[in-house]
Amino acid sequence: MGIIGTFILSRSEKHLARYRRDAESVKKELAHEYEAYLPTIERCYDKATYWHGTGRYHYVHSGNSRFFGLTDNERIVDILNSIAESGGLIAHQDLWAGVGKTVSLAPSRMNARLYAHIHLREGVWLKYVFGGTRFWMSFFFMVAFKELFTQLKPGQWSFMRQTVLSPHFFKHMRTWMSAVCNLEKHKVIPVWRAYDLRSDIEGNHSILFGVKKEAVEGKGVMPFLQRLEARTLGGVPFERFTHVEVPQEQVEGVRTFLETRNINLPVIPLEFGELYCSQFSLQQLAHV
């Protein structure tokens, strides 16, 4: 792990201590409901090797990738409905991998949950989260920095030139963010907006999919970033999913949505997944 990795974990664990304490009181408050879901959570998490975070709605993009193309802030697409109609996650043009169309998955649930969490409607707060958006964004940024700049592996320099070292990096990130929130009023995105990004789409909420190991061949498209993500060519069909997590108040609606389309997939409250994860060390959760 090295000195840098040990330092990052040590400082981050101290921050998470209060969330671990809070988890114990929330578990007592929601004991009956949480314990009813616990066997399903344990079974699904045991099968999930990868995770994919998204949201219920996006603004429509004109391109084949969220990193480029224009955003139509007048039109909204139902992402869950699109996934259901497509039979799973479909691949999109990958701006960074340079290999065509891919699906991005994360080996860490908390990393994928970060992406899911930014789809929450502004002003909506979950009953419990194991660490806020700011914390996880900062943590995984530090992990990415360590992976990219402390060791060089095949294909890594090319990736860096196309991403963090590219003069178009911030433009592409702004375009990606605009699928979740209308950023037209911000000529320059303030730090707080990038750091606390939430959706301004009415009724939007987080969606987190657990994905089986066989969804990714080998180490994926970019093995030098395997601690953070695995990009796989082609789509990920529903039979490769283990379950889906959404905010507790959305569980029944999403379950009904899937059942009416004959999609047999366990639906778990996202808050209960957070409570379950609070018992594990940061190193176990982040795979670092």
N, C-alpha and C positions, 0 to 999 in steps of 0.2 A: 504493500500500500504506500509506503514511503512517508517521509516527514510531512509533506504537504497534505496528503490524504488523511493522515492521522489528526492533523490540526483541524481540518475542515470538519471531520466527524465529531471531534471533541467539543468544538464550539457549538456545533449544530445540535448535538444531544442536549446541551444545557438549555438551549432555547425550547426544545420540545418537552422538557420536564413538566411544565405547567399543563400542557395538553394531555400528558399521561395522567396527571392527577385529576383533571377535569373528566377524563374518560371514565374513571371509576365512579364518579357521582352520577354521570349520565347513564351508565350501565344499570345502576340501582334504580334510577327513575324510570327507565324503559326496560326493566328486567324481563317482564313477561314477553313483550314483543321481540326483544333482541334474542332471547333464548330460543324462541320459536324459529327464528331464522338461522340460528347458529349452525345446525347440522348442514343446511344448504350452503352456507357461506364456506364452511370447512371443506365440503366436497368440491365446490366449484373452484375455490382457490388452489386446491391440491392439483387440479387439472390445468389451471391457467399458467402458462409460461410467459405469455406476452399480453399486452394491454393496448387498447386504442381509445383515446378520449376525444369526444366531439360534443355537439349540442343538438337540440331539437331543430333549431332553425338557423339558417344563414341568409345573408343578403346574396342575391344572384350575382355570379361572376360571368363575364363574357368569355373568358379564356378557359383553358382546360386545366388550370392550376390556380390555387388561391394566391400564388406569389406574383402573378401578373395577369393582365387583362383588366378591364374596367369593372367597377362594382355598381350595380343598380340598386340604390338605396330605397327605391320605390317598390321593388319586388322581393319577395321572400320565398325561399324553398324549404320544404319540410324534409330535413335530412333523414329522419327515421323512416319516413315514407319512401324516400328514394332508396335507402338501404334495403327495405323490404321488397320493393319492386325489382331491385337488381339481384336479389338473392344473397346479399352480403355486402362487404366493403369492396368498392371498385377502385382500380388503380387510377391515379392522376399523373399528369406530366410532372416529372421530378426535376425541378430547377437545379438542384445541387448534386445529385448522384450522377447525372450525365448518362443514364442508361435507359431512358424512355420513361415508362409509366410504372409507378410503384405505390405500395401502401406502406405507411409509416406506423410501426408498432414500437412499444417500449417494453423492455424487460422489467422495469420497475412500475408497479401500480401507481406509486405516488407521482411519477413523472407524467404518466398518461392522465392521471386525475387532475394535474395542473392544467392541462389543455381542456379537459372537460369543465373544470371549475370556472374558467373565464367566460363560458357561455351562460352562466347564471345571469338572470335579469338583474340590472342595477337595483339595489335596495332590498334584494332577497338574500336572506342568510339562512344557512342550514343549522339544525339543532346542534350538530357537532361536526367539527372538522379536526383532523389530526395535523395541525400546522396550517397557517394561512397561505394565501397565494403568494404574498411577498416572500415568505420564508422559502417555499419550495422553488420559486423562480430564482432567488438568489443562490440557493444551494446547488441546483442543477446547472446554473451558469458557472459556478466555481468548478464543478465537476467537469463540465465541458472545456473550460479554460485549461484545466490540468491535463485532460486527455489530449487536447490539440497542441498545446505549447510546451509540454515537458517531454514529449517523445514523438518521434517521426516514424510513421509506418507507411507502407506502400499505398499510394493514392491519396495520402493525407494532404500533401502540399497543394495538389490540384483542387481538392475540396476546399481548402482554406482560401485559395485565390478566387473561387467562385462564390464564397459565402462571406465570412467575417472580414476578409481583406478586399472584397469587391467594392468599388465606388457606388454600386447600386444596392448594396446590402440593406440600408435603411428604407429605401424606396420599396424594395420587395417585401420587407417586414411590415411596412405600413399597409401595403395592398393586402397582405395576409390578414392583418388585424381588422381591416375594413369589412370583412365578411361577417364579423361579429358585432361591430359597432360602427355607426356612421361617423366618420372622422373628417368629413368635409369642412366642418367649422374650425378645424385645427390645421393651419398651414404648417406649423411645426408641432409635433405631438409632445406635450409636456411629459416630464419624467413620471409624474404621478399617474398620468393616463396610461402609459406603457406598463407601469408597474402594477397598477390596480385595474387592469382592463376587465370590464364587464360588458355584457350585451345590453343594448337599448331596444332589442326586439321584444315586444310584448309576449309574455308566455314562454320565453326561452328558458331552457334548463339544461343541466349537465346530463351527458350520457357517457357511460364508461363500459366498454366491452372487455370481457376476459377472453383470451384467445389461446388455443391449444398449441403445443410445441410444433406439431407438424405443419403449421401454417407458414413457417420459415424454413427454407432449405439452407442447411449449413449455418453460417454466421450472417447471412443476409448480404445486401449489396455493399454496405460500407462497414466492413469488419473492424476498422480502427475506431469506430464509435459504438461498438457493441455494448458497452456499459450503459449507454444512454438510449440507443434505439436500434431497431433492426428494420431495414427496408426490404420488402419482398416484392419481386416482380409478379405482376398479375394480381388478381383480387383475393379476398378472403371470404369464402362462402359460409353460410350460417352453420353448417355442420362442423366448422372449425371453431365456433364460438363455444365458450363454456357457460356464459351467463351475461346479463346486462345489469348495470347499476344506474339508478336514477334517484333524485331526491324523494324522500319518503312520501311526500304529498302527491307525487306523480306516479307512484308504483301501480296503483290500480288502473289508471288510464293507459299506461304503457302495456301492462299485462293484457288488458282487453284488446288493445290495438294489435298485439302480436297473435293472440288467440284467434281473432277474427280472420287472420291471414294464414292460419294453420302453421305458425312458427312456434315450435316448442322450445322455449328458451326461458330458464329461470330468471325472474326479475327480483332484484335485491335492493333494499333502500341503501343509497349511497352513504348515508350517515352510519349505518350498521357496518359497512365495509371499513369506514374510518375507525370505528370503535374496535373492530377486530384487529386492524393494523397497529393500533396503539400499544399492543403487547409485545411487538417485535422491535429489535434494535434498529437504529437507522442504517447500519451497515447491511442488515438483512433486507430491509425494505428498498434500499437504493442500489444494491448489488455493486458496491464500490469497495 
